Amino acid sequence: MAPYAAVAFTAAVIPAWPWAGAACAVPTVLVAVERVHSGGHYPSDVAAGAVIGVAAAALVRTAPRLLLRHLV
């Protein structure tokens, strides 16, 4: 799993199910650390992926309200 996908999933789950989000955060961190440790990514790649993941999760959670606001 790509680090940004793991972060996006975790960030999307946390507001709805905090305990499940906390459980998802553990493998998310492990994926990020493993990708840096194995040389698959630089730390800046993982940080940028985390930012993209959080932004994607925020957009997914906000999009329905934005669409309803502009359609009604």
HTML snippet that shows the backbone in 3Dmol.js (N, CA, C, O; Angstrom):
<script src="https://3Dmol.org/build/3Dmol-min.js"></script>
<div id="view" style="width:600px;height:400px;position:relative"></div>
<script>
const pdb = `
ATOM      1  N   MET A   1       0.850  -1.172   0.000  1.00  0.00           N
ATOM      2  CA  MET A   1       0.000   0.000   0.000  1.00  0.00           C
ATOM      3  C   MET A   1       0.895   1.233   0.000  1.00  0.00           C
ATOM      4  O   MET A   1       1.899   1.288   0.710  1.00  0.00           O
ATOM      5  N   ALA A   2       0.529   2.186  -0.778  1.00  0.00           N
ATOM      6  CA  ALA A   2       1.288   3.438  -0.838  1.00  0.00           C
ATOM      7  C   ALA A   2       1.051   4.237   0.443  1.00  0.00           C
ATOM      8  O   ALA A   2      -0.051   4.216   0.993  1.00  0.00           O
ATOM      9  N   PRO A   3       2.068   4.932   0.914  1.00  0.00           N
ATOM     10  CA  PRO A   3       1.894   5.703   2.160  1.00  0.00           C
ATOM     11  C   PRO A   3       0.751   6.706   2.104  1.00  0.00           C
ATOM     12  O   PRO A   3       0.036   6.874   3.092  1.00  0.00           O
ATOM     13  N   TYR A   4       0.558   7.385   0.958  1.00  0.00           N
ATOM     14  CA  TYR A   4      -0.525   8.371   0.895  1.00  0.00           C
ATOM     15  C   TYR A   4      -1.886   7.706   1.011  1.00  0.00           C
ATOM     16  O   TYR A   4      -2.809   8.287   1.581  1.00  0.00           O
ATOM     17  N   ALA A   5      -2.027   6.500   0.480  1.00  0.00           N
ATOM     18  CA  ALA A   5      -3.304   5.796   0.577  1.00  0.00           C
ATOM     19  C   ALA A   5      -3.574   5.376   2.021  1.00  0.00           C
ATOM     20  O   ALA A   5      -4.706   5.460   2.498  1.00  0.00           O
ATOM     21  N   ALA A   6      -2.541   4.931   2.703  1.00  0.00           N
ATOM     22  CA  ALA A   6      -2.705   4.543   4.106  1.00  0.00           C
ATOM     23  C   ALA A   6      -3.089   5.746   4.956  1.00  0.00           C
ATOM     24  O   ALA A   6      -3.958   5.643   5.821  1.00  0.00           O
ATOM     25  N   VAL A   7      -2.453   6.874   4.718  1.00  0.00           N
ATOM     26  CA  VAL A   7      -2.774   8.097   5.468  1.00  0.00           C
ATOM     27  C   VAL A   7      -4.185   8.567   5.131  1.00  0.00           C
ATOM     28  O   VAL A   7      -4.937   8.958   6.025  1.00  0.00           O
ATOM     29  N   ALA A   8      -4.549   8.533   3.855  1.00  0.00           N
ATOM     30  CA  ALA A   8      -5.889   8.966   3.458  1.00  0.00           C
ATOM     31  C   ALA A   8      -6.956   8.094   4.114  1.00  0.00           C
ATOM     32  O   ALA A   8      -7.960   8.608   4.606  1.00  0.00           O
ATOM     33  N   PHE A   9      -6.747   6.791   4.123  1.00  0.00           N
ATOM     34  CA  PHE A   9      -7.715   5.891   4.745  1.00  0.00           C
ATOM     35  C   PHE A   9      -7.822   6.176   6.237  1.00  0.00           C
ATOM     36  O   PHE A   9      -8.922   6.291   6.777  1.00  0.00           O
ATOM     37  N   THR A  10      -6.686   6.288   6.895  1.00  0.00           N
ATOM     38  CA  THR A  10      -6.681   6.550   8.337  1.00  0.00           C
ATOM     39  C   THR A  10      -7.341   7.887   8.655  1.00  0.00           C
ATOM     40  O   THR A  10      -8.140   7.979   9.587  1.00  0.00           O
ATOM     41  N   ALA A  11      -7.013   8.915   7.890  1.00  0.00           N
ATOM     42  CA  ALA A  11      -7.593  10.242   8.132  1.00  0.00           C
ATOM     43  C   ALA A  11      -9.094  10.251   7.878  1.00  0.00           C
ATOM     44  O   ALA A  11      -9.821  11.014   8.514  1.00  0.00           O
ATOM     45  N   ALA A  12      -9.566   9.424   6.966  1.00  0.00           N
ATOM     46  CA  ALA A  12     -11.001   9.356   6.699  1.00  0.00           C
ATOM     47  C   ALA A  12     -11.745   8.578   7.782  1.00  0.00           C
ATOM     48  O   ALA A  12     -12.907   8.866   8.068  1.00  0.00           O
ATOM     49  N   VAL A  13     -11.086   7.603   8.378  1.00  0.00           N
ATOM     50  CA  VAL A  13     -11.725   6.760   9.390  1.00  0.00           C
ATOM     51  C   VAL A  13     -11.777   7.443  10.757  1.00  0.00           C
ATOM     52  O   VAL A  13     -12.751   7.279  11.491  1.00  0.00           O
ATOM     53  N   ILE A  14     -10.751   8.198  11.100  1.00  0.00           N
ATOM     54  CA  ILE A  14     -10.639   8.767  12.455  1.00  0.00           C
ATOM     55  C   ILE A  14     -11.863   9.577  12.891  1.00  0.00           C
ATOM     56  O   ILE A  14     -12.322   9.381  14.016  1.00  0.00           O
ATOM     57  N   PRO A  15     -12.420  10.480  12.065  1.00  0.00           N
ATOM     58  CA  PRO A  15     -13.582  11.244  12.555  1.00  0.00           C
ATOM     59  C   PRO A  15     -14.816  10.378  12.815  1.00  0.00           C
ATOM     60  O   PRO A  15     -15.607  10.678  13.709  1.00  0.00           O
ATOM     61  N   ALA A  16     -14.981   9.316  12.045  1.00  0.00           N
ATOM     62  CA  ALA A  16     -16.168   8.483  12.199  1.00  0.00           C
ATOM     63  C   ALA A  16     -16.007   7.448  13.315  1.00  0.00           C
ATOM     64  O   ALA A  16     -16.931   7.225  14.097  1.00  0.00           O
ATOM     65  N   TRP A  17     -14.841   6.824  13.384  1.00  0.00           N
ATOM     66  CA  TRP A  17     -14.557   5.776  14.363  1.00  0.00           C
ATOM     67  C   TRP A  17     -13.175   6.015  14.963  1.00  0.00           C
ATOM     68  O   TRP A  17     -12.188   5.475  14.465  1.00  0.00           O
ATOM     69  N   PRO A  18     -13.090   6.809  16.015  1.00  0.00           N
ATOM     70  CA  PRO A  18     -11.774   7.148  16.576  1.00  0.00           C
ATOM     71  C   PRO A  18     -10.937   5.933  16.982  1.00  0.00           C
ATOM     72  O   PRO A  18      -9.725   5.923  16.768  1.00  0.00           O
ATOM     73  N   TRP A  19     -11.570   4.908  17.566  1.00  0.00           N
ATOM     74  CA  TRP A  19     -10.795   3.734  17.980  1.00  0.00           C
ATOM     75  C   TRP A  19     -10.275   2.964  16.774  1.00  0.00           C
ATOM     76  O   TRP A  19      -9.137   2.494  16.783  1.00  0.00           O
ATOM     77  N   ALA A  20     -11.087   2.832  15.748  1.00  0.00           N
ATOM     78  CA  ALA A  20     -10.641   2.156  14.531  1.00  0.00           C
ATOM     79  C   ALA A  20      -9.567   2.989  13.836  1.00  0.00           C
ATOM     80  O   ALA A  20      -8.616   2.440  13.280  1.00  0.00           O
ATOM     81  N   GLY A  21      -9.718   4.302  13.866  1.00  0.00           N
ATOM     82  CA  GLY A  21      -8.704   5.179  13.278  1.00  0.00           C
ATOM     83  C   GLY A  21      -7.371   5.050  13.984  1.00  0.00           C
ATOM     84  O   GLY A  21      -6.318   5.046  13.347  1.00  0.00           O
ATOM     85  N   ALA A  22      -7.422   4.944  15.312  1.00  0.00           N
ATOM     86  CA  ALA A  22      -6.181   4.754  16.072  1.00  0.00           C
ATOM     87  C   ALA A  22      -5.540   3.419  15.730  1.00  0.00           C
ATOM     88  O   ALA A  22      -4.317   3.315  15.636  1.00  0.00           O
ATOM     89  N   ALA A  23      -6.370   2.398  15.545  1.00  0.00           N
ATOM     90  CA  ALA A  23      -5.835   1.086  15.151  1.00  0.00           C
ATOM     91  C   ALA A  23      -5.248   1.134  13.751  1.00  0.00           C
ATOM     92  O   ALA A  23      -4.254   0.463  13.475  1.00  0.00           O
ATOM     93  N   CYS A  24      -5.841   1.908  12.874  1.00  0.00           N
ATOM     94  CA  CYS A  24      -5.323   2.050  11.506  1.00  0.00           C
ATOM     95  C   CYS A  24      -4.042   2.869  11.469  1.00  0.00           C
ATOM     96  O   CYS A  24      -3.229   2.709  10.558  1.00  0.00           O
ATOM     97  N   ALA A  25      -3.858   3.738  12.444  1.00  0.00           N
ATOM     98  CA  ALA A  25      -2.670   4.591  12.453  1.00  0.00           C
ATOM     99  C   ALA A  25      -1.395   3.789  12.654  1.00  0.00           C
ATOM    100  O   ALA A  25      -0.340   4.166  12.143  1.00  0.00           O
ATOM    101  N   VAL A  26      -1.477   2.690  13.388  1.00  0.00           N
ATOM    102  CA  VAL A  26      -0.283   1.878  13.634  1.00  0.00           C
ATOM    103  C   VAL A  26       0.289   1.319  12.334  1.00  0.00           C
ATOM    104  O   VAL A  26       1.467   1.546  12.054  1.00  0.00           O
ATOM    105  N   PRO A  27      -0.490   0.600  11.530  1.00  0.00           N
ATOM    106  CA  PRO A  27       0.089   0.120  10.272  1.00  0.00           C
ATOM    107  C   PRO A  27       0.439   1.247   9.302  1.00  0.00           C
ATOM    108  O   PRO A  27       1.341   1.096   8.478  1.00  0.00           O
ATOM    109  N   THR A  28      -0.257   2.360   9.394  1.00  0.00           N
ATOM    110  CA  THR A  28       0.070   3.499   8.539  1.00  0.00           C
ATOM    111  C   THR A  28       1.480   3.998   8.822  1.00  0.00           C
ATOM    112  O   THR A  28       2.261   4.236   7.900  1.00  0.00           O
ATOM    113  N   VAL A  29       1.794   4.151  10.083  1.00  0.00           N
ATOM    114  CA  VAL A  29       3.144   4.580  10.462  1.00  0.00           C
ATOM    115  C   VAL A  29       4.167   3.522  10.067  1.00  0.00           C
ATOM    116  O   VAL A  29       5.255   3.851   9.593  1.00  0.00           O
ATOM    117  N   LEU A  30       3.823   2.262  10.261  1.00  0.00           N
ATOM    118  CA  LEU A  30       4.750   1.191   9.897  1.00  0.00           C
ATOM    119  C   LEU A  30       5.026   1.166   8.394  1.00  0.00           C
ATOM    120  O   LEU A  30       6.161   0.927   7.980  1.00  0.00           O
ATOM    121  N   VAL A  31       4.012   1.407   7.585  1.00  0.00           N
ATOM    122  CA  VAL A  31       4.206   1.475   6.132  1.00  0.00           C
ATOM    123  C   VAL A  31       5.140   2.625   5.787  1.00  0.00           C
ATOM    124  O   VAL A  31       6.055   2.461   4.980  1.00  0.00           O
ATOM    125  N   ALA A  32       4.920   3.769   6.380  1.00  0.00           N
ATOM    126  CA  ALA A  32       5.755   4.935   6.088  1.00  0.00           C
ATOM    127  C   ALA A  32       7.209   4.683   6.484  1.00  0.00           C
ATOM    128  O   ALA A  32       8.127   4.979   5.719  1.00  0.00           O
ATOM    129  N   VAL A  33       7.411   4.142   7.669  1.00  0.00           N
ATOM    130  CA  VAL A  33       8.769   3.860   8.132  1.00  0.00           C
ATOM    131  C   VAL A  33       9.428   2.812   7.243  1.00  0.00           C
ATOM    132  O   VAL A  33      10.600   2.947   6.891  1.00  0.00           O
ATOM    133  N   GLU A  34       8.696   1.783   6.882  1.00  0.00           N
ATOM    134  CA  GLU A  34       9.258   0.720   6.046  1.00  0.00           C
ATOM    135  C   GLU A  34       9.667   1.239   4.681  1.00  0.00           C
ATOM    136  O   GLU A  34      10.709   0.845   4.156  1.00  0.00           O
ATOM    137  N   ARG A  35       8.868   2.113   4.101  1.00  0.00           N
ATOM    138  CA  ARG A  35       9.194   2.649   2.776  1.00  0.00           C
ATOM    139  C   ARG A  35      10.479   3.473   2.817  1.00  0.00           C
ATOM    140  O   ARG A  35      11.268   3.433   1.873  1.00  0.00           O
ATOM    141  N   VAL A  36      10.692   4.209   3.885  1.00  0.00           N
ATOM    142  CA  VAL A  36      11.931   4.979   4.023  1.00  0.00           C
ATOM    143  C   VAL A  36      13.095   4.034   4.312  1.00  0.00           C
ATOM    144  O   VAL A  36      14.165   4.158   3.717  1.00  0.00           O
ATOM    145  N   HIS A  37      12.882   3.104   5.215  1.00  0.00           N
ATOM    146  CA  HIS A  37      13.945   2.176   5.611  1.00  0.00           C
ATOM    147  C   HIS A  37      14.417   1.311   4.442  1.00  0.00           C
ATOM    148  O   HIS A  37      15.612   1.043   4.311  1.00  0.00           O
ATOM    149  N   SER A  38      13.491   0.877   3.598  1.00  0.00           N
ATOM    150  CA  SER A  38      13.852   0.018   2.459  1.00  0.00           C
ATOM    151  C   SER A  38      14.439   0.806   1.294  1.00  0.00           C
ATOM    152  O   SER A  38      14.923   0.217   0.328  1.00  0.00           O
ATOM    153  N   GLY A  39      14.400   2.129   1.378  1.00  0.00           N
ATOM    154  CA  GLY A  39      14.926   2.953   0.299  1.00  0.00           C
ATOM    155  C   GLY A  39      13.920   3.198  -0.805  1.00  0.00           C
ATOM    156  O   GLY A  39      14.263   3.741  -1.855  1.00  0.00           O
ATOM    157  N   GLY A  40      12.683   2.800  -0.574  1.00  0.00           N
ATOM    158  CA  GLY A  40      11.639   3.003  -1.579  1.00  0.00           C
ATOM    159  C   GLY A  40      11.239   4.453  -1.738  1.00  0.00           C
ATOM    160  O   GLY A  40      10.829   4.881  -2.817  1.00  0.00           O
ATOM    161  N   HIS A  41      11.359   5.210  -0.654  1.00  0.00           N
ATOM    162  CA  HIS A  41      11.015   6.627  -0.672  1.00  0.00           C
ATOM    163  C   HIS A  41      11.976   7.392   0.226  1.00  0.00           C
ATOM    164  O   HIS A  41      12.552   6.837   1.161  1.00  0.00           O
ATOM    165  N   TYR A  42      12.137   8.665  -0.072  1.00  0.00           N
ATOM    166  CA  TYR A  42      12.835   9.572   0.826  1.00  0.00           C
ATOM    167  C   TYR A  42      11.851  10.033   1.897  1.00  0.00           C
ATOM    168  O   TYR A  42      10.641   9.991   1.678  1.00  0.00           O
ATOM    169  N   PRO A  43      12.350  10.472   3.044  1.00  0.00           N
ATOM    170  CA  PRO A  43      11.428  10.984   4.074  1.00  0.00           C
ATOM    171  C   PRO A  43      10.530  12.115   3.560  1.00  0.00           C
ATOM    172  O   PRO A  43       9.370  12.217   3.958  1.00  0.00           O
ATOM    173  N   SER A  44      11.065  12.957   2.681  1.00  0.00           N
ATOM    174  CA  SER A  44      10.240  14.042   2.135  1.00  0.00           C
ATOM    175  C   SER A  44       9.112  13.491   1.270  1.00  0.00           C
ATOM    176  O   SER A  44       8.029  14.073   1.221  1.00  0.00           O
ATOM    177  N   ASP A  45       9.359  12.371   0.587  1.00  0.00           N
ATOM    178  CA  ASP A  45       8.292  11.733  -0.194  1.00  0.00           C
ATOM    179  C   ASP A  45       7.156  11.276   0.717  1.00  0.00           C
ATOM    180  O   ASP A  45       5.979  11.475   0.418  1.00  0.00           O
ATOM    181  N   VAL A  46       7.534  10.666   1.824  1.00  0.00           N
ATOM    182  CA  VAL A  46       6.526  10.174   2.766  1.00  0.00           C
ATOM    183  C   VAL A  46       5.764  11.342   3.388  1.00  0.00           C
ATOM    184  O   VAL A  46       4.546  11.268   3.555  1.00  0.00           O
ATOM    185  N   ALA A  47       6.468  12.416   3.729  1.00  0.00           N
ATOM    186  CA  ALA A  47       5.801  13.592   4.302  1.00  0.00           C
ATOM    187  C   ALA A  47       4.837  14.210   3.292  1.00  0.00           C
ATOM    188  O   ALA A  47       3.710  14.564   3.638  1.00  0.00           O
ATOM    189  N   ALA A  48       5.283  14.337   2.050  1.00  0.00           N
ATOM    190  CA  ALA A  48       4.403  14.889   1.011  1.00  0.00           C
ATOM    191  C   ALA A  48       3.203  13.968   0.786  1.00  0.00           C
ATOM    192  O   ALA A  48       2.083  14.442   0.595  1.00  0.00           O
ATOM    193  N   GLY A  49       3.434  12.665   0.808  1.00  0.00           N
ATOM    194  CA  GLY A  49       2.337  11.710   0.666  1.00  0.00           C
ATOM    195  C   GLY A  49       1.340  11.821   1.802  1.00  0.00           C
ATOM    196  O   GLY A  49       0.134  11.682   1.594  1.00  0.00           O
ATOM    197  N   ALA A  50       1.842  12.073   3.012  1.00  0.00           N
ATOM    198  CA  ALA A  50       0.947  12.245   4.155  1.00  0.00           C
ATOM    199  C   ALA A  50       0.085  13.486   3.983  1.00  0.00           C
ATOM    200  O   ALA A  50      -1.109  13.464   4.284  1.00  0.00           O
ATOM    201  N   VAL A  51       0.680  14.554   3.504  1.00  0.00           N
ATOM    202  CA  VAL A  51      -0.085  15.791   3.253  1.00  0.00           C
ATOM    203  C   VAL A  51      -1.152  15.537   2.190  1.00  0.00           C
ATOM    204  O   VAL A  51      -2.298  15.961   2.343  1.00  0.00           O
ATOM    205  N   ILE A  52      -0.777  14.846   1.118  1.00  0.00           N
ATOM    206  CA  ILE A  52      -1.741  14.522   0.059  1.00  0.00           C
ATOM    207  C   ILE A  52      -2.856  13.633   0.604  1.00  0.00           C
ATOM    208  O   ILE A  52      -4.027  13.834   0.281  1.00  0.00           O
ATOM    209  N   GLY A  53      -2.496  12.658   1.424  1.00  0.00           N
ATOM    210  CA  GLY A  53      -3.499  11.761   2.003  1.00  0.00           C
ATOM    211  C   GLY A  53      -4.486  12.481   2.896  1.00  0.00           C
ATOM    212  O   GLY A  53      -5.690  12.240   2.817  1.00  0.00           O
ATOM    213  N   VAL A  54      -3.985  13.363   3.743  1.00  0.00           N
ATOM    214  CA  VAL A  54      -4.879  14.124   4.632  1.00  0.00           C
ATOM    215  C   VAL A  54      -5.766  15.062   3.819  1.00  0.00           C
ATOM    216  O   VAL A  54      -6.953  15.205   4.114  1.00  0.00           O
ATOM    217  N   ALA A  55      -5.198  15.698   2.803  1.00  0.00           N
ATOM    218  CA  ALA A  55      -5.994  16.589   1.948  1.00  0.00           C
ATOM    219  C   ALA A  55      -7.072  15.814   1.198  1.00  0.00           C
ATOM    220  O   ALA A  55      -8.201  16.288   1.068  1.00  0.00           O
ATOM    221  N   ALA A  56      -6.733  14.634   0.709  1.00  0.00           N
ATOM    222  CA  ALA A  56      -7.718  13.812  -0.003  1.00  0.00           C
ATOM    223  C   ALA A  56      -8.848  13.393   0.932  1.00  0.00           C
ATOM    224  O   ALA A  56     -10.019  13.438   0.555  1.00  0.00           O
ATOM    225  N   ALA A  57      -8.500  12.990   2.139  1.00  0.00           N
ATOM    226  CA  ALA A  57      -9.535  12.597   3.103  1.00  0.00           C
ATOM    227  C   ALA A  57     -10.434  13.779   3.454  1.00  0.00           C
ATOM    228  O   ALA A  57     -11.651  13.628   3.556  1.00  0.00           O
ATOM    229  N   ALA A  58      -9.839  14.946   3.639  1.00  0.00           N
ATOM    230  CA  ALA A  58     -10.634  16.138   3.947  1.00  0.00           C
ATOM    231  C   ALA A  58     -11.566  16.487   2.787  1.00  0.00           C
ATOM    232  O   ALA A  58     -12.718  16.865   3.004  1.00  0.00           O
ATOM    233  N   LEU A  59     -11.076  16.362   1.583  1.00  0.00           N
ATOM    234  CA  LEU A  59     -11.906  16.647   0.412  1.00  0.00           C
ATOM    235  C   LEU A  59     -13.064  15.661   0.295  1.00  0.00           C
ATOM    236  O   LEU A  59     -14.189  16.052  -0.015  1.00  0.00           O
ATOM    237  N   VAL A  60     -12.789  14.393   0.542  1.00  0.00           N
ATOM    238  CA  VAL A  60     -13.840  13.376   0.468  1.00  0.00           C
ATOM    239  C   VAL A  60     -14.903  13.625   1.527  1.00  0.00           C
ATOM    240  O   VAL A  60     -16.092  13.444   1.266  1.00  0.00           O
ATOM    241  N   ARG A  61     -14.490  14.037   2.712  1.00  0.00           N
ATOM    242  CA  ARG A  61     -15.467  14.292   3.773  1.00  0.00           C
ATOM    243  C   ARG A  61     -16.237  15.591   3.551  1.00  0.00           C
ATOM    244  O   ARG A  61     -17.372  15.713   4.011  1.00  0.00           O
ATOM    245  N   THR A  62     -15.646  16.561   2.857  1.00  0.00           N
ATOM    246  CA  THR A  62     -16.266  17.866   2.657  1.00  0.00           C
ATOM    247  C   THR A  62     -17.076  17.939   1.369  1.00  0.00           C
ATOM    248  O   THR A  62     -18.025  18.720   1.293  1.00  0.00           O
ATOM    249  N   ALA A  63     -16.739  17.168   0.376  1.00  0.00           N
ATOM    250  CA  ALA A  63     -17.355  17.267  -0.949  1.00  0.00           C
ATOM    251  C   ALA A  63     -18.888  17.169  -0.936  1.00  0.00           C
ATOM    252  O   ALA A  63     -19.543  17.982  -1.589  1.00  0.00           O
ATOM    253  N   PRO A  64     -19.477  16.216  -0.224  1.00  0.00           N
ATOM    254  CA  PRO A  64     -20.947  16.148  -0.260  1.00  0.00           C
ATOM    255  C   PRO A  64     -21.614  17.438   0.230  1.00  0.00           C
ATOM    256  O   PRO A  64     -22.593  17.886  -0.367  1.00  0.00           O
ATOM    257  N   ARG A  65     -21.102  18.033   1.299  1.00  0.00           N
ATOM    258  CA  ARG A  65     -21.687  19.290   1.794  1.00  0.00           C
ATOM    259  C   ARG A  65     -21.511  20.412   0.789  1.00  0.00           C
ATOM    260  O   ARG A  65     -22.427  21.207   0.579  1.00  0.00           O
ATOM    261  N   LEU A  66     -20.337  20.484   0.165  1.00  0.00           N
ATOM    262  CA  LEU A  66     -20.103  21.521  -0.831  1.00  0.00           C
ATOM    263  C   LEU A  66     -21.037  21.360  -2.035  1.00  0.00           C
ATOM    264  O   LEU A  66     -21.593  22.337  -2.537  1.00  0.00           O
ATOM    265  N   LEU A  67     -21.196  20.134  -2.480  1.00  0.00           N
ATOM    266  CA  LEU A  67     -22.084  19.885  -3.615  1.00  0.00           C
ATOM    267  C   LEU A  67     -23.522  20.239  -3.275  1.00  0.00           C
ATOM    268  O   LEU A  67     -24.213  20.882  -4.065  1.00  0.00           O
ATOM    269  N   LEU A  68     -23.969  19.822  -2.107  1.00  0.00           N
ATOM    270  CA  LEU A  68     -25.355  20.142  -1.712  1.00  0.00           C
ATOM    271  C   LEU A  68     -25.563  21.644  -1.567  1.00  0.00           C
ATOM    272  O   LEU A  68     -26.622  22.161  -1.923  1.00  0.00           O
ATOM    273  N   ARG A  69     -24.578  22.337  -1.055  1.00  0.00           N
ATOM    274  CA  ARG A  69     -24.688  23.781  -0.879  1.00  0.00           C
ATOM    275  C   ARG A  69     -24.808  24.488  -2.220  1.00  0.00           C
ATOM    276  O   ARG A  69     -25.547  25.465  -2.342  1.00  0.00           O
ATOM    277  N   HIS A  70     -24.092  24.004  -3.221  1.00  0.00           N
ATOM    278  CA  HIS A  70     -24.094  24.663  -4.523  1.00  0.00           C
ATOM    279  C   HIS A  70     -25.220  24.188  -5.438  1.00  0.00           C
ATOM    280  O   HIS A  70     -25.558  24.874  -6.403  1.00  0.00           O
ATOM    281  N   LEU A  71     -25.798  23.039  -5.152  1.00  0.00           N
ATOM    282  CA  LEU A  71     -26.887  22.537  -5.981  1.00  0.00           C
ATOM    283  C   LEU A  71     -28.250  23.002  -5.481  1.00  0.00           C
ATOM    284  O   LEU A  71     -29.202  23.059  -6.258  1.00  0.00           O
ATOM    285  N   VAL A  72     -28.357  23.331  -4.217  1.00  0.00           N
ATOM    286  CA  VAL A  72     -29.653  23.705  -3.642  1.00  0.00           C
ATOM    287  C   VAL A  72     -29.780  25.201  -3.584  1.00  0.00           C
ATOM    288  O   VAL A  72     -30.801  25.717  -3.131  1.00  0.00           O
TER     289      VAL A  72
END
`;
const viewer = $3Dmol.createViewer("view");
viewer.addModel(pdb, "pdb");
viewer.setStyle({}, {cartoon: {color: "spectrum"}});
viewer.zoomTo();
viewer.render();
</script>
